[in-house]
Amino acid sequence: MTEDATVKRKVLVLAPSLKSIGGVQNYTATLVSALRIILGSERVRLICVAEDPKPKSDGSVSLSSFVKLRFFLSALAAAVWWRPDLVICAHVGLATTGRAIQRLTRAPYWLVLYGIEVWGDLPPAKKRALQGAQCFLTITRFTLEATAERHNLHEPCCVLLPPSLSASPPAATADERVPPPPAGPIVLTVGRMSASEQYKGHDVMLAAWPLVLQRVPEAVYWIVGGGDDRQRLEARARALGIADSVRFLGSVTPEELNVCYDRCRVFAMPAQTELDSAAPRGEGFGIVFLEAMACGKPVVGPKFGAPAEFVHSDEHGLLVTPTDPKEVARAIVELLEDPARASRMGAAAREWVMREFSFDRFCERLRDALRH
């Protein structure tokens, strides 16, 4: 991919700390890489928050006033001396700085929308900054619509720019954390087990599993991910009498995760989405669905929420009511009992992901946005 001579903007990207690993950090790194390919490295500058937010006693996280001030002054200095044509704020928490730069230099600012950070209520300054953005880069239409309704955005300018998958995923290698393949089919869930993020659907999956075993007694359920809710979920599996067929694998390396995707027959995560104004919950996208689909696996996901936007029911898998264990179990059994159909769905899912969620496709979408 060569530099596009028709696009000559100078873009300043304001980003949260990239020291940790997460969806926002991965997306921001992809965005910056794509901008540098499209515009040339000399026309892209990145200003990051210097530190990750620190945990507070109430369970929330925040940045110190010094870190905030240091970032604000660094961004302002870059804007004044470098004079960007466009500022892209990679998180709503940075939009107030983008708004300040606009007032000072008249450079427009765009804002990336992910999910829960913009689905609920915002402090007045952040809300004004959100409403003042000239354009939104949104990872799903669902997030844009939820944000527009919550914050009274009327016909907002937006660009759908979903995440991309790595062009060269890590090789599938296992160690002692990944058990040998069992005799029966594996159903896989990948998601952090946090007491504050129970929307991911682990409880519903455990409630559904005895029903799955009634029809497919040799099935095994693997759960990848760590978190402070793991012990409670393990105890629940024992109480339900299904501990022998449920394996909690904990946190794994990217290579080990690929082994898990490769070995599973079905990927299932009935994540719930709740657009509560004070405490919204749900997947802003759900990159693990894409990862499983890219490995040729059919998925069982929620009918409502962001994943339903790119997982097409009866084509890439089955979408279910995420709060109904019986419906979840029926979908899993349907796929386990018809391997040929499951395989066709997995192949269609892989083709869809490779075509629409590659890095090249991400660059194409972003280039089109920059031309307008």
C-alpha positions in Angstrom: 0.0 0.0 0.0 1.5 3.3 -1.0 1.0 6.9 0.2 -2.1 8.5 -1.2 -0.9 11.8 -2.8 -4.5 13.2 -2.8 -4.6 13.3 1.0 -2.3 15.9 2.4 -3.7 16.5 5.9 -1.5 16.9 9.0 -3.1 14.9 11.8 -2.5 15.1 15.5 -3.7 12.1 17.4 -4.5 12.5 21.1 -4.4 9.1 22.8 -4.7 7.5 26.2 -1.7 5.7 27.6 -0.6 2.9 25.4 1.4 1.2 28.1 -1.2 -1.5 28.9 -2.9 -3.9 26.5 -6.6 -3.6 25.7 -9.1 -2.9 23.0 -8.7 0.9 23.0 -4.9 0.6 23.0 -5.0 -1.9 20.1 -7.5 0.2 18.1 -5.4 3.4 18.7 -2.2 1.7 17.5 -4.0 0.4 14.4 -5.4 3.9 13.7 -2.0 5.5 14.0 -0.4 2.9 11.8 -3.0 3.4 9.1 -2.7 7.2 9.3 1.0 6.9 8.8 0.6 4.6 5.8 -2.0 6.9 4.2 -0.5 10.3 4.9 3.2 9.5 5.5 4.8 9.4 8.9 5.9 13.1 8.8 2.2 14.2 8.7 1.1 12.2 11.7 1.9 13.1 15.3 0.9 11.2 18.4 0.6 12.6 21.9 -0.2 10.0 24.6 -1.2 10.3 28.2 2.0 9.4 30.1 0.6 6.9 32.6 -2.3 4.4 32.9 -5.1 5.5 35.3 -4.6 4.4 38.9 -7.2 2.4 40.8 -9.1 4.3 43.6 -10.6 2.9 46.8 -14.1 2.8 45.3 -13.0 0.5 42.5 -12.9 3.3 39.8 -9.7 4.6 38.2 -8.4 8.0 37.5 -5.4 10.1 36.4 -3.6 12.4 38.7 -4.0 16.2 38.1 -0.2 16.4 37.2 -0.6 13.7 34.5 -3.7 15.4 33.1 -2.0 18.9 33.0 1.2 17.5 31.5 -0.8 15.8 28.7 -2.9 19.0 28.1 0.1 21.2 27.8 2.0 18.8 25.5 -1.0 18.6 23.2 -1.5 22.3 23.2 2.2 22.9 22.4 2.1 20.4 19.6 -1.0 22.1 18.1 0.4 25.6 18.3 3.9 24.8 16.9 3.0 22.0 14.4 -0.4 23.4 13.3 -2.3 20.2 12.4 -5.2 20.3 9.9 -7.1 17.8 12.0 -7.1 16.5 15.6 -8.3 13.0 16.3 -9.2 12.2 19.9 -8.9 8.5 20.5 -11.1 8.6 23.6 -13.9 10.8 24.9 -11.8 11.6 28.0 -9.5 13.5 25.7 -12.2 15.4 23.8 -12.0 18.4 26.1 -8.4 18.9 25.0 -9.4 18.6 21.3 -12.1 21.2 21.9 -9.5 23.5 23.5 -7.2 23.1 20.5 -10.0 23.9 18.2 -10.7 27.1 20.0 -7.1 28.1 19.9 -6.1 27.0 16.3 -9.5 26.4 14.6 -8.4 22.9 13.7 -11.4 20.6 13.7 -11.4 17.5 15.9 -12.8 14.1 15.4 -13.7 11.7 18.2 -13.5 7.9 18.3 -16.5 6.1 19.9 -16.2 2.7 21.3 -19.0 1.7 23.7 -19.8 2.1 27.4 -17.6 5.2 27.7 -20.2 7.2 25.7 -23.4 5.2 26.2 -24.1 6.7 29.6 -24.2 10.1 31.3 -21.1 12.3 31.0 -19.8 15.2 33.0 -20.9 18.6 31.5 -17.4 19.4 30.0 -17.1 16.0 28.3 -20.6 16.2 27.0 -20.0 19.6 25.5 -16.7 18.3 23.9 -18.5 15.3 22.5 -21.3 17.4 21.0 -18.7 19.8 19.5 -16.8 17.1 17.6 -17.0 17.7 13.8 -17.0 13.9 13.0 -17.2 10.6 14.8 -15.2 7.5 14.0 -17.4 4.8 15.4 -16.5 1.1 15.7 -20.2 0.1 15.3 -23.4 1.8 14.2 -24.9 0.5 17.5 -22.5 2.6 19.5 -23.2 5.7 17.3 -27.0 5.3 17.7 -26.8 4.8 21.5 -24.5 7.8 21.8 -26.6 10.0 19.6 -29.8 9.1 21.6 -28.2 9.6 25.0 -26.4 12.9 24.2 -28.9 14.5 21.7 -26.7 14.4 18.6 -28.8 15.3 15.6 -27.7 13.8 12.3 -24.0 13.6 13.4 -21.3 13.3 10.8 -19.8 9.8 11.2 -17.5 7.2 9.7 -18.0 3.5 10.5 -14.5 2.3 11.2 -14.6 -1.1 12.9 -11.5 -2.8 14.3 -9.2 -4.9 12.2 -7.5 -8.2 12.9 -3.8 -8.8 12.5 -2.8 -9.9 9.1 -0.5 -12.5 10.6 -1.9 -14.0 13.8 0.5 -15.7 16.2 1.3 -19.3 15.5 -0.9 -21.8 17.5 1.3 -23.3 20.2 0.2 -24.7 23.5 1.8 -25.5 26.9 0.5 -27.0 30.1 -2.3 -24.3 30.4 -4.1 -25.7 27.3 -5.2 -29.3 28.0 -5.0 -32.0 25.3 -8.0 -32.2 23.0 -10.8 -34.2 24.6 -12.8 -36.9 22.9 -15.9 -34.7 22.6 -16.5 -31.3 21.0 -15.3 -28.2 22.7 -17.4 -25.1 23.2 -15.3 -22.0 24.0 -15.8 -18.7 25.7 -13.1 -16.0 25.9 -13.7 -13.1 28.2 -12.5 -11.6 31.4 -14.3 -12.9 34.5 -14.7 -9.7 36.5 -17.4 -9.1 39.2 -17.9 -5.7 37.6 -18.3 -7.2 34.1 -20.8 -10.0 34.5 -22.6 -9.0 31.3 -20.2 -11.2 29.3 -22.5 -14.2 29.9 -20.5 -16.7 31.9 -23.4 -17.3 34.3 -25.8 -17.9 31.5 -23.4 -20.3 29.8 -23.0 -22.3 33.0 -26.8 -22.4 33.5 -27.1 -23.6 29.9 -24.4 -26.3 30.1 -26.4 -29.0 31.9 -29.0 -28.7 29.1 -26.2 -29.1 26.5 -24.9 -32.2 28.3 -28.4 -33.8 28.2 -28.1 -33.9 24.4 -24.3 -34.0 23.8 -22.9 -35.7 27.0 -19.4 -35.8 25.7 -19.2 -32.0 25.1 -16.6 -30.0 27.0 -16.8 -26.3 27.9 -13.5 -24.3 27.9 -13.4 -20.8 29.5 -10.4 -18.6 28.7 -9.7 -15.5 30.8 -8.8 -14.4 34.3 -10.4 -12.0 36.8 -11.7 -11.6 40.3 -15.0 -13.5 39.6 -13.3 -16.8 38.6 -13.6 -18.4 42.0 -17.4 -17.7 42.2 -17.9 -19.1 38.7 -15.9 -22.2 39.6 -18.0 -22.8 42.7 -21.2 -22.4 40.6 -20.0 -25.0 38.1 -19.5 -27.4 41.1 -22.9 -26.6 42.5 -24.5 -27.3 39.1 -22.7 -30.7 38.9 -20.9 -29.8 35.7 -17.3 -29.2 37.0 -16.0 -32.4 35.3 -16.9 -31.0 31.8 -16.0 -27.3 32.4 -12.3 -26.2 32.2 -11.2 -22.8 33.5 -8.0 -22.2 31.6 -7.2 -18.7 33.0 -5.2 -16.1 31.1 -3.3 -17.5 28.1 -0.8 -16.2 25.6 -1.9 -15.2 22.1 -0.4 -18.4 20.8 -2.3 -20.5 23.3 -5.5 -18.6 22.5 -5.1 -19.6 18.9 -4.9 -23.2 20.0 -8.2 -22.8 21.8 -9.9 -21.3 18.8 -8.5 -24.0 16.6 -9.7 -26.8 18.8 -13.2 -25.6 19.6 -16.2 -26.6 17.6 -18.3 -23.6 18.6 -17.5 -20.2 20.1 -20.2 -18.9 22.5 -20.5 -15.7 24.4 -24.1 -14.5 25.1 -23.0 -11.0 26.2 -25.7 -8.7 27.5 -26.1 -5.1 26.6 -27.8 -2.7 29.0 -28.0 1.0 28.0 -28.5 2.3 31.5 -27.7 6.0 31.8 -25.6 5.7 34.9 -23.9 2.3 34.5 -24.2 1.0 30.9 -22.9 -2.5 30.3 -22.0 -4.5 27.2 -19.6 -5.1 24.4 -18.8 -2.0 22.3 -17.7 -4.5 19.6 -16.5 -7.9 20.8 -13.2 -8.6 19.1 -13.2 -12.2 20.3 -16.1 -12.9 18.0 -14.0 -11.8 15.1 -11.1 -13.9 16.3 -13.2 -17.0 16.5 -14.8 -16.3 13.1 -11.4 -15.8 11.5 -10.4 -19.3 12.7 -13.5 -20.6 10.9 -15.7 -21.2 13.9 -19.5 -20.6 14.1 -20.5 -18.4 16.9 -23.4 -18.1 19.4 -23.9 -14.5 20.3 -26.5 -12.0 21.4 -29.4 -10.8 19.3 -29.1 -7.3 20.8 -26.0 -5.2 21.0 -22.9 -4.5 18.9 -21.9 -8.1 18.0 -25.3 -8.6 16.3 -24.2 -6.0 13.8 -21.4 -8.1 12.2 -22.4 -11.6 13.2 -25.2 -12.6 10.8 -27.5 -15.2 12.3 -27.9 -18.5 10.3 -24.9 -17.4 8.2 -22.0 -17.1 10.7 -23.6 -18.7 13.6 -26.8 -18.3 15.7 -27.9 -15.2 17.7 -29.9 -15.7 20.9 -31.6 -14.0 23.7 -28.5 -13.6 26.0 -30.5 -13.9 29.3 -32.2 -17.2 28.3 -30.1 -20.3 29.2 -32.6 -22.6 27.4 -32.3 -20.7 24.1 -28.5 -20.5 24.5 -28.4 -24.3 25.0 -30.6 -25.0 22.0 -28.3 -23.0 19.8 -25.2 -24.7 21.0 -26.8 -28.2 20.6 -28.0 -27.3 17.2 -24.5 -26.6 16.0 -22.9 -29.5 17.8 -25.4 -32.0 16.4 -24.9 -30.8 12.9 -21.2 -30.5 12.3 -21.6 -30.1 8.5 -23.8 -27.0 9.0 -21.5 -25.7 11.7 -18.5 -26.1 9.3 -20.3 -24.2 6.6 -21.1 -21.3 9.0 -17.5 -21.2 10.1 -16.2 -21.1 6.6 -18.7 -18.2 5.7 -17.6 -16.4 8.9 -14.0 -16.7 8.0 -14.5 -15.4 4.5 -16.5 -12.4 5.8 -13.9 -11.5 8.4 -11.0 -11.8 6.0 -12.8 -9.5 3.5 -14.3 -6.9 5.7 -12.1 -6.7 8.8 -8.5 -6.8 7.4 -6.0 -4.0 8.0 -6.1 -3.1 4.3 -9.9 -2.7 4.6 -9.4 -0.5 7.7 -7.0 1.7 5.7 -9.5 2.0 2.8 -12.3 3.2 5.1 -10.0 5.7 6.8 -8.6 7.0 3.5 -12.2 7.6 2.3 -13.0 9.5 5.5 -9.9 11.7 5.2 -10.9 12.7 1.6 -14.1 14.4 2.7 
